[in-house]
Amino acid sequence: MTAKSKNAKSQTTARKAYEKPTLTKTAVLAAIAATAISGPEKCWVARAAFGESDIRWMIFRAWLIDDAPAWFRSLYIRYGELIGDWLVDRASARRVVRALMMPTISRKLRGWQTP
């Protein structure tokens, strides 16, 4: 009886046509886009941890430029490229780095979302 009702339900539900995902320009996206991607702080560690196509490395970079303590920013600029190169072939280490970066990324996003 349960199988019959599931089949009846699936036959009456129309499928939505596929729509290619797009980014909606919001305050968050505008804030990320406003942060320059070039310069001495290329965010090697975050790019290695998240991947080049993941926007979270750009959010971390925005935090690094705007909000990070000066001592952390200085260490990141000095050793970041070396650590980023080391991370590339180490999946477990990338997972740890992502986990450590996520609270910072979440705080940065919340800061952009509040008026």
MIZA-716172 format. One record per residue (C-alpha): residue number from 1; residue in three letters; chain; x, y, z. Coordinates in steps of 0.1 Angstrom, whole numbers, plus 5000, padded with zeros to 4 digits. Layout:
PT     n   res   chain     c1     c2     c3
PT   NUM   ala       A      X      Y      Z
...
END
This chain:
PT     n   res   chain     c1     c2     c3
PT     1   met       A   5000   5000   5000
PT     2   thr       A   5028   5024   5008
PT     3   ala       A   5045   5017   4975
PT     4   lys       A   5013   5025   4956
PT     5   ser       A   5010   5059   4973
PT     6   lys       A   5046   5067   4965
PT     7   asn       A   5041   5059   4928
PT     8   ala       A   5010   5079   4926
PT     9   lys       A   5027   5109   4943
PT    10   ser       A   5057   5108   4920
PT    11   gln       A   5035   5106   4889
PT    12   thr       A   5016   5138   4898
PT    13   thr       A   5047   5158   4908
PT    14   ala       A   5061   5177   4878
PT    15   arg       A   5098   5181   4876
PT    16   lys       A   5113   5215   4874
PT    17   ala       A   5135   5223   4844
PT    18   tyr       A   5172   5224   4851
PT    19   glu       A   5185   5259   4857
PT    20   lys       A   5222   5266   4856
PT    21   pro       A   5233   5280   4890
PT    22   thr       A   5243   5317   4890
PT    23   leu       A   5257   5340   4916
PT    24   thr       A   5233   5367   4927
PT    25   lys       A   5252   5400   4933
PT    26   thr       A   5246   5406   4970
PT    27   ala       A   5265   5426   4996
PT    28   val       A   5286   5396   5003
PT    29   leu       A   5296   5390   4967
PT    30   ala       A   5302   5427   4962
PT    31   ala       A   5325   5428   4992
PT    32   ile       A   5345   5398   4979
PT    33   ala       A   5348   5413   4945
PT    34   ala       A   5359   5446   4959
PT    35   thr       A   5389   5429   4975
PT    36   ala       A   5418   5429   4951
PT    37   ile       A   5431   5394   4941
PT    38   ser       A   5466   5405   4933
PT    39   gly       A   5494   5419   4954
PT    40   pro       A   5518   5403   4979
PT    41   glu       A   5490   5385   4999
PT    42   lys       A   5479   5359   4974
PT    43   cys       A   5465   5336   5000
PT    44   trp       A   5484   5305   4990
PT    45   val       A   5473   5285   5021
PT    46   ala       A   5436   5291   5016
PT    47   arg       A   5438   5284   4979
PT    48   ala       A   5456   5252   4985
PT    49   ala       A   5431   5242   5012
PT    50   phe       A   5399   5250   4994
PT    51   gly       A   5409   5250   4958
PT    52   glu       A   5412   5277   4932
PT    53   ser       A   5375   5276   4922
PT    54   asp       A   5361   5278   4957
PT    55   ile       A   5351   5313   4968
PT    56   arg       A   5359   5306   5004
PT    57   trp       A   5396   5312   4998
PT    58   met       A   5387   5347   4987
PT    59   ile       A   5366   5353   5018
PT    60   phe       A   5395   5342   5039
PT    61   arg       A   5418   5365   5020
PT    62   ala       A   5394   5394   5026
PT    63   trp       A   5396   5386   5063
PT    64   leu       A   5434   5385   5061
PT    65   ile       A   5436   5419   5045
PT    66   asp       A   5408   5436   5065
PT    67   asp       A   5406   5420   5099
PT    68   ala       A   5436   5398   5107
PT    69   pro       A   5460   5408   5134
PT    70   ala       A   5492   5424   5119
PT    71   trp       A   5514   5396   5134
PT    72   phe       A   5493   5369   5117
PT    73   arg       A   5492   5387   5084
PT    74   ser       A   5530   5392   5085
PT    75   leu       A   5535   5354   5092
PT    76   tyr       A   5511   5345   5065
PT    77   ile       A   5529   5367   5039
PT    78   arg       A   5563   5354   5050
PT    79   tyr       A   5555   5316   5051
PT    80   gly       A   5522   5312   5033
PT    81   glu       A   5536   5303   4999
PT    82   leu       A   5558   5276   5014
PT    83   ile       A   5529   5262   5035
PT    84   gly       A   5505   5263   5005
PT    85   asp       A   5530   5244   4983
PT    86   trp       A   5533   5218   5011
PT    87   leu       A   5495   5214   5014
PT    88   val       A   5488   5207   4978
PT    89   asp       A   5495   5169   4979
PT    90   arg       A   5483   5163   5015
PT    91   ala       A   5445   5158   5016
PT    92   ser       A   5444   5152   5054
PT    93   ala       A   5463   5184   5061
PT    94   arg       A   5440   5204   5038
PT    95   arg       A   5410   5191   5057
PT    96   val       A   5425   5203   5090
PT    97   val       A   5434   5237   5075
PT    98   arg       A   5398   5241   5061
PT    99   ala       A   5384   5232   5095
PT   100   leu       A   5406   5258   5111
PT   101   met       A   5397   5285   5086
PT   102   met       A   5359   5279   5085
PT   103   pro       A   5351   5298   5117
PT   104   thr       A   5370   5329   5104
PT   105   ile       A   5352   5326   5071
PT   106   ser       A   5318   5323   5088
PT   107   arg       A   5325   5353   5110
PT   108   lys       A   5335   5374   5079
PT   109   leu       A   5303   5364   5061
PT   110   arg       A   5282   5373   5091
PT   111   gly       A   5299   5406   5092
PT   112   trp       A   5290   5413   5056
PT   113   gln       A   5254   5402   5060
PT   114   thr       A   5246   5424   5090
PT   115   pro       A   5235   5460   5081
END
